[in-house]
């Protein structure tokens, strides 16, 4: 990846629907060169796809953050628990009283409850706090 690929990626992160012509103007490359670079980044897995992000009010299902405290020597020793749950979107190590912050998107409150119960039943888990997402105003992850 060179400076042109980085510039193209940054523009796509801002708006993945903008035209090749607009991107080519911004990075000072021809449309065909930009198209080839995007295609190559897609083929090599640098760009894994494009998505539509809905506001929370438009989503079906429920989202929640779990704060997790465990007694393993390292967070990596307990991550396998979360890798086995398909609804887990992210699992991040954090500072403070808790060790991990896990974001989950479930199809229903019942499924969210099942996931929480499964996590809570793991012997390495000491404490779990659940924060259900009620609204979303800003999401700059795209």
Secondary structure as UniProt FT lines:
FT   HELIX           3..14
FT   TURN            16..17
FT   HELIX           20..27
FT   HELIX           31..43
FT   TURN            44..45
FT   HELIX           56..58
FT   STRAND          62..70
FT   HELIX           75..77
FT   HELIX           79..83
FT   TURN            86..87
FT   STRAND          88..93
FT   STRAND          100..106
FT   HELIX           109..120
FT   TURN            123..124
FT   STRAND          125..132
//
